[in-house]
């Protein structure tokens, strides 16, 4: 039996993120979370946004941990994880789970740049007009880190995997624009992170 995974970062940032998602997802029905990780965000947000159906997804290797969180939670509006590999076509949820929003946290600086590009191509192909996209994580602005700690974090990321690293916001916005997304708000978050809110044109 596996231990339930735990992310301290998820624990720290879940309430500030929820404050924004409560407004952004007020009229949303079905959210696809790309890269559900430990599963903590899915359980917490679904519990506090009861009008939503929350679809978890990740690589198959992470499903056991996500399912462990779901097994131990009373929430009924979270669906078991789908396999979503950005190198492949996005899976199609059943008709009653058609998504009208995408949420992802702490993914774009972990995956390689080619996969970041494919993430936005997936958005362009799979998300309907007027759908919302929320992206949480650290970014650089005009080539500069927003803090000394983010610069150190970037060095650590690249030491672990040279394909990863904190992304330039300008490059992200170009990809978003090519995917038909308009930036609605760039929220400054605790611990030198941002929450980007987009709408699909």
C-alpha positions as CSV (number, residue, x, y, z in Angstrom):
1,X,0.0,0.0,0.0
2,X,1.4,3.4,-1.0
3,X,1.7,6.3,1.4
4,X,-0.6,9.2,0.5
5,X,1.6,11.9,-1.2
6,X,1.8,15.3,0.4
7,X,3.0,18.6,-1.0
8,X,3.7,21.4,1.5
9,X,3.5,23.9,-1.3
10,X,0.0,22.8,-2.1
11,X,-1.0,23.1,1.5
12,X,0.5,26.6,1.7
13,X,-1.1,28.0,-1.5
14,X,-4.5,26.3,-1.7
15,X,-6.4,29.1,0.1
16,X,-5.0,32.0,-1.8
17,X,-5.7,30.2,-5.0
18,X,-9.2,29.2,-3.9
19,X,-10.0,32.9,-3.2
20,X,-9.4,33.6,-6.9
21,X,-11.0,30.4,-8.3
22,X,-14.1,31.1,-6.4
23,X,-14.6,34.2,-8.6
24,X,-13.2,32.9,-11.9
25,X,-15.0,29.6,-11.8
26,X,-18.3,31.0,-10.4
27,X,-20.1,30.1,-13.6
28,X,-18.0,27.1,-14.6
29,X,-19.3,23.5,-14.5
30,X,-16.5,21.1,-15.5
31,X,-12.8,21.8,-14.7
32,X,-9.9,19.8,-16.2
33,X,-6.9,19.9,-13.9
34,X,-3.8,19.3,-16.0
35,X,-1.1,17.6,-13.8
36,X,-3.0,16.9,-10.6
37,X,0.2,15.8,-8.8
38,X,-0.5,14.7,-5.3
39,X,-4.3,15.2,-5.7
40,X,-4.4,17.7,-2.8
41,X,-5.7,20.7,-4.9
42,X,-8.4,18.6,-6.5
43,X,-9.8,17.5,-3.2
44,X,-9.6,20.9,-1.6
45,X,-11.0,22.9,-4.5
46,X,-13.8,20.4,-5.2
47,X,-14.8,20.5,-1.5
48,X,-15.0,24.3,-1.5
49,X,-16.5,24.7,-5.0
50,X,-19.3,22.2,-4.8
51,X,-21.0,23.4,-8.0
52,X,-18.0,22.1,-10.0
53,X,-17.1,18.8,-11.4
54,X,-13.4,18.5,-11.1
55,X,-11.6,16.1,-13.5
56,X,-8.1,15.1,-12.4
57,X,-5.4,14.1,-14.8
58,X,-1.7,13.2,-14.8
59,X,0.8,10.7,-16.1
60,X,-0.2,7.1,-15.0
61,X,2.6,6.9,-12.6
62,X,0.9,9.5,-10.4
63,X,-2.6,8.1,-10.4
64,X,-2.1,5.9,-7.3
65,X,-1.3,8.9,-5.1
66,X,-4.2,10.9,-6.5
67,X,-6.6,8.0,-5.9
68,X,-5.3,7.7,-2.4
69,X,-6.5,11.3,-1.7
70,X,-9.8,10.6,-3.4
71,X,-10.3,7.4,-1.4
72,X,-9.9,9.2,1.9
73,X,-12.1,12.2,0.9
74,X,-15.9,12.5,1.2
75,X,-16.1,14.7,-1.9
76,X,-18.2,13.3,-4.7
77,X,-17.6,16.0,-7.4
78,X,-14.0,14.8,-8.2
79,X,-13.5,12.2,-11.0
80,X,-10.7,9.7,-10.9
81,X,-7.6,10.7,-12.9
82,X,-7.4,10.3,-16.6
83,X,-4.0,9.7,-18.3
84,X,-2.9,13.0,-19.8
85,X,0.5,12.9,-21.5
86,X,1.2,16.2,-23.3
87,X,3.2,14.2,-25.9
88,X,-0.1,12.5,-26.9
89,X,-3.6,13.7,-27.9
90,X,-5.7,14.8,-24.9
91,X,-8.2,12.2,-23.7
92,X,-11.8,12.9,-24.4
93,X,-14.0,12.9,-21.2
94,X,-17.4,11.3,-21.4
95,X,-20.1,13.7,-22.9
96,X,-21.4,14.7,-19.5
97,X,-18.0,15.8,-18.4
98,X,-17.2,18.3,-21.3
99,X,-14.8,20.8,-19.7
100,X,-15.3,24.5,-19.8
101,X,-12.2,25.4,-17.8
102,X,-8.6,24.2,-17.3
103,X,-6.5,24.6,-14.2
104,X,-2.9,23.8,-13.8
105,X,-0.4,24.5,-11.0
106,X,3.4,24.3,-10.8
107,X,3.7,22.5,-14.1
108,X,5.1,24.8,-16.7
109,X,8.5,25.2,-14.9
110,X,8.7,21.4,-14.4
111,X,8.0,20.2,-17.9
112,X,10.2,20.8,-20.9
113,X,9.7,23.8,-23.1
114,X,8.4,21.6,-26.0
115,X,5.8,20.2,-23.7
116,X,4.8,23.8,-22.6
117,X,4.2,24.5,-26.3
118,X,2.1,21.3,-26.6
119,X,0.1,22.3,-23.5
120,X,-1.1,25.4,-25.3
121,X,-1.7,23.5,-28.5
122,X,-3.9,21.2,-26.5
123,X,-5.8,24.2,-25.1
124,X,-6.3,25.5,-28.6
125,X,-7.6,22.1,-29.8
126,X,-9.7,21.0,-26.9
127,X,-11.2,24.0,-25.1
128,X,-14.4,25.8,-26.1
129,X,-14.9,29.5,-26.6
130,X,-15.3,31.6,-23.4
131,X,-13.7,28.8,-21.3
132,X,-11.3,30.0,-18.6
133,X,-7.7,28.8,-18.1
134,X,-5.9,29.3,-14.8
135,X,-2.1,28.8,-14.6
136,X,-0.3,29.0,-11.2
137,X,3.4,29.2,-10.7
138,X,6.5,31.4,-10.9
139,X,7.5,33.4,-14.0
140,X,10.2,35.8,-15.1
141,X,9.3,39.3,-16.3
142,X,11.5,41.1,-18.9
143,X,14.0,38.3,-18.3
144,X,14.3,39.0,-14.6
145,X,13.2,36.8,-11.7
146,X,10.7,38.3,-9.3
147,X,12.8,37.4,-6.2
148,X,16.2,36.0,-5.2
149,X,14.6,32.9,-4.0
150,X,13.0,32.3,-7.5
151,X,16.5,32.7,-9.1
152,X,17.8,30.1,-6.7
153,X,14.8,27.8,-7.4
154,X,15.5,28.1,-11.1
155,X,19.1,27.0,-10.6
156,X,17.9,24.0,-8.6
157,X,15.4,23.1,-11.3
158,X,18.0,23.2,-14.0
159,X,20.4,21.2,-11.9
160,X,17.8,18.5,-11.5
161,X,16.7,18.6,-15.1
162,X,18.2,21.1,-17.6
163,X,14.9,21.0,-19.6
164,X,13.0,22.6,-16.8
165,X,13.1,26.2,-15.4
166,X,11.1,29.3,-14.6
167,X,9.6,30.6,-17.9
168,X,9.5,34.1,-19.3
169,X,6.0,35.5,-19.1
170,X,6.4,37.1,-22.5
171,X,7.0,33.7,-24.1
172,X,4.0,32.3,-22.3
173,X,1.7,35.1,-23.4
174,X,2.8,34.6,-27.0
175,X,1.9,30.9,-26.8
176,X,-1.4,31.8,-25.1
177,X,-2.2,34.2,-27.8
178,X,-1.5,31.6,-30.5
179,X,-3.9,29.3,-28.6
180,X,-6.7,31.9,-28.8
181,X,-6.4,33.0,-25.1
182,X,-6.7,36.5,-23.8
183,X,-5.1,37.4,-20.5
184,X,-7.8,38.6,-18.1
185,X,-5.6,39.0,-15.0
186,X,-2.1,38.4,-13.7
187,X,-2.6,37.9,-9.9
188,X,0.5,38.3,-7.6
189,X,0.4,35.4,-5.2
190,X,2.3,34.5,-2.0
191,X,5.8,33.0,-2.2
192,X,6.7,34.8,-5.4
193,X,4.1,33.0,-7.6
194,X,1.5,34.3,-10.1
195,X,-1.9,33.1,-11.0
196,X,-2.6,33.8,-14.7
197,X,-6.3,33.9,-15.7
198,X,-7.1,33.6,-19.4
199,X,-10.3,33.4,-21.4
200,X,-10.6,31.5,-24.7
201,X,-11.5,33.7,-27.6
